[in-house]
Amino acid sequence: MSGKIMFVFDNRAAVTQTLEAVPSGKRRRQRAWWGAGAALAALTVGVVLWISHPWADGSAFTATITGVTEHAYAEPIGDHQCRPSLAGESVMIYDAAGKEVLGRGVNASVGEWLPGSHGELGGGCFSTTRIEGVRGGEDKYRVQVGGGNMVEHTEKDLRTSAQQQREALKALKAPLD
């Protein structure tokens, strides 16, 4: 069933428009199915995007891992250089679950003494280990040095340069464990 409606503006102009009939039961069901199909399609796209993280940078990168060995446990090897206690130990980078190896390397064998401007960490042996080819796009990573405990890091942490990590240590107030 259809009809016309008239609009009057300032008692001068009239516009007519055809109104559609109220949908029958069959049409209502068809529209409901189309609506449900569109909602399911949108949900599917959302799930695929959530799982695949297309916005994440999945390119391989060089992970930068820094550490500070307390003075008592580091070996002096020159005026400004030192050997960290875990020098030469294996460094493994895993996915967030700690199951898949994403990168491996060897802990630095030479570090440098931190100056007193680094507060409680001053006098410690600062070392840097770089591991190339780590798969990007993970939310979290687990890093294990020398078979010890796994420590969680974000990708942003691992992409941060050694110099930036060293500068951030100045603000650290907690003593080393």
Secondary structure, 3 states (H helix, E strand, C coil): CCEEEEEEECCCEEEEEEECCCCCHHHHHHHHHHHHHHHHHHHHHHHHHHHHCCCCCCCCEEEEEEEEECHHHCEECCCCEEECCCCCCEEEEECCCCCCEEEEEECCCCEEECCHHHHHHCCCEEEEEEEEEECCCCCEEEEEECCCCEEEEEHHHHHCCHHHHHHHHCCCCCCCC
